[in-house]
Amino acid sequence: MFTVFAVEGYFSLIVEVILLGVKIFAIVACLTYSAEAYTAAGKLTKPAWAIILGLGLVVQIVMVGAGPINIINLAFTIAAFVFLADVRPALAGLRRR
């Protein structure tokens, strides 16, 4: 029998899996560009982004069950979205001629 709490649990699990996918995509995208590209784009260095996104991924995995909406997970999720929305397009723009 489905209750409100069961629906909330399933929804929370779906959101958590989606955010895990976003963080995995962000860390893989981060590691594909060279360190010189980050400097040329005027963004934070590659090791800094790799540490931020890697910590976010580890926190997401360790805190499985704590829910996607806690302050630490939320901060790292925002960092992943900032990387994907700002840094990744700037790095990709360097490859185009």
N, C-alpha and C positions, 0 to 999 in steps of 0.2 A: 504494500500500500504506500502510495506516495504522499508524503507530508510536505509541508512548507520547508521543513529543515532538510529533507532529502533533496528537494529541488535546489535549494540554496547550496547544498554540498556539491551537487553535480555541476552547477553553474560555476562555483568557485574552482572546482577541479579543471573545468574547461578553460577558464581564464588563466589559471596557473600554467597549464600546458602551453597555451598560446604565448604567454610571456616568456616561458622557458625557450620556446622556439625563436622568439625575437632576440633573446640574449645570445643564443647559440649562433644565429645568423650574424649578429653584430660582432662577436668575437672572431668569427671566421673571416668576415669582411675586413676587420681591423688587421688581421695577420697577413692578408694578401698584398697589402701595399708596403712599399719600402719605407724605411725611416726617413730617407731624403724627401719623399713625397710629402710627408707631414710638415717638414720644415718649409718646403717650397710653398705649401698651401697656407702657411702661417697659422697652423693649428697646434694644439698640444702635441707633445712628442708621441711616437709610437709606443715606447715602453709605458708611458703614463696611461694611454688609452687601453693598452693591453692589460695593465694591472687593474684599472677601474672596471673594465668589462669582465675580466676573469674573476675578480672578486664578486661581482654581481652574479655571475653564473654559479659560483661556489655557494654563495649565500642562498640563491634560489634552490639549489639542490639540497643543501643542508636543512633549510627551513621548509621542507615539503610538508605540508599539513598545517603550517602556521597561517596559511592563506596568502593570497597575492596582495592583499591590502594591509601591509604593515609598513612602518616608516622606513625601515632599512631596505626592504624589497622595493618599495616605491621609489626611493632615491636612486637605486641602481637601475630600475626600469626607465626612469627619466633620463639617466645618463646614456642608456642604450638607444633611446629614441633620439636624443640630441646627436649622438654619433651618426645614426642612420639618416637624420634629416639635415644635418649641417656639415659634418666632417666628411662623410662618404661621398656626397656629391662634389665637394671641393677637391677631394683626391681623384675622383673619376674625371673631373674636368681637366686635370693635368695631363691625362693620357690622350685626350682628344686633340687633334691638330686642325 
